[in-house]
């Protein structure tokens, strides 16, 4: 007896050899004659999945043999991330240096896509951690006081006319209020 596959009752010799052709002909299976990544030389379904691999993965023996996955606590997850990062710190640093532009563009795309959600998240975090944020800002200012002053000075010198114009407008408004 010859083995048939799918509702079309296709035999291996009647199957098309390329996935795209099989999909175009509305066949449920195709046969390349090449082994899958686990070494099975059997037909594949329309999605490209090896039939034998699918059978094994869906078998009850496989499901019984597979151990249930233990969920990690947040502390365990953090510890795993930390050890992974520490073990590959130099590699990751080098990768970031080499791919600076790529990473920057990915971050920009992510920001554009999720702008409102990220702003809301940030606002929520800042409100929940006001004291912490204020302290961090103070520390940053203390550590970078000279740099900040220098940047402000440079900005002022670049945009001096704007500042002077704003001062004049402000004085005029104050003068009108007092009259």
PyMOL commands that set and color helices and strands:
alter all, ss='L'
color gray80, all
select helices_A, chain A and resi 12-14+19-24+51-58+60-65+74-87+89-98+100-128+130-143+145-158+160-178
alter helices_A, ss='H'
color red, helices_A
select strands_A, chain A and resi 29-30+44-45
alter strands_A, ss='S'
color yellow, strands_A
deselect
rebuild
show_as cartoon
